[in-house]
Amino acid sequence: MTETNHYITLDHCIILTVNENNDCIADGRIVIHESTIESLGTPDEVEARGKVYDLKGRIVMPGLISTHTHSPSVLFRGLADDKYLHEWLTEYMWPAEKHLTHELTYAGSRLAYLEYLGNGMTTNVDMWYFSDAVSQAAEESGLRSFLSSAVFAFPSPQSEHSLQDTADYLARCYSRPEAVRKASRVYPCVGPHDIYSTNPPLLKECAQLAKQYQAMIHMHISETQRDNAEAFSLYNMSPTRVAEEAGIFECRTLFAHCICLSEEDMDIFHKYNASVSYNPVTNLKLSEGILPIPKLREKGINVTVGVDGAQSNNSLNLLADIKTGVLIQKVAEMNPCILNAVDAIRMITINGARAVGMEHKIGSLEVGKRADLITIDIDTPAMTPILHKTTENISSHIIYTDTSINDVMVDGEFLMKDKEYCRIDAKEIMREAQKAADYITKKIDKI
Ligand SMILES: [Zn+2]
């Protein structure tokens, strides 16, 4: 292989770097060497190398990072809309999930990862069961995935002992040869589902397991007032305090929803550098409430965004969700200045990278970082006109208008090029997912 084959140049694009200064380069060039950004700047500053792609008419920005999802639940899209959370979960979702198998989970995961890819989400933080099936789908897609198997105090759809499932999954991942593990884009995590479906001894075991592997803990917390009421009734303390007592916060932690955190809870989050995943569409659809983002930011807490699962969202589109999420924050505070488009872009990129501990590798376009990026077409009615090629104007278009994603790259590898999937067969994936959904639908009594 000649040296040329190791290099790619993305030329004449608008580069939204999301670096510390939020720099935007109006006519930019990015040179990628294998998986890494080797140089970035204007064509005057940077010499083109290898195969050159003329991206005039495109924005290039970091790949999107969704920090909370349940991929295979896409098989239940539209199964039970317009319900309260606990009714929805206990009467519809958990009974439906009992019919899942490794094969059905794989079929659903492939569909979810197809949707993530088309919508530019290069990294996802995922929680489900049958982690080997989800892992396989994630690896095949080429996207990054922080994957945990949900841990409950009762049997999961996979087995009687969900903590053991997680321990076994982690052991399998870490027993792979180092070269295989390093090349993998799947990172195993520990996922106690929440406080109300676990208990303090189980949470302690989860924390110990996470410490053993230095794995991240990903869990739901204080999603509704009912979650808080149950924790106070059982333990006389908030869910956050229960998690703290169990040692959960001593690991890297990413918590989904967090709508009903108290000031004291937020102080605990800040003390341990825990991150929050904002899931605006699920929160609105299940009428759970609105995450107090201004307060969290005031406390110095890292706020990220997740699409959550398609059983509650129902689409897996982070850019659509962040628009909803920003707008609802404005009206909640009756203040249009409370969250701007530039900060919103950071929430779906670098903040997500910080949450998973990869801010030195992904989340912004900078020399030395991995080439995880997307390109957005500006030659569309919704993106016309571009008044100024500035950070504010470009961010505004991305957050508030309809975007059309053209290319998706992870580790310097095109996974989608000119809207064509490079690794996977979309039609076959959709066909198999429909078959899996048909099978489950027949099994479910209550629809
Ligand atoms: Zn969730």
Boltz pocket constraint, residues with backbone or C-beta under 6 A from the ligand:
constraints:
  - pocket:
      binder: B
      contacts: [[A, 68], [A, 69], [A, 70], [A, 220], [A, 256], [A, 308], [A, 309]]
      max_distance: 6.0
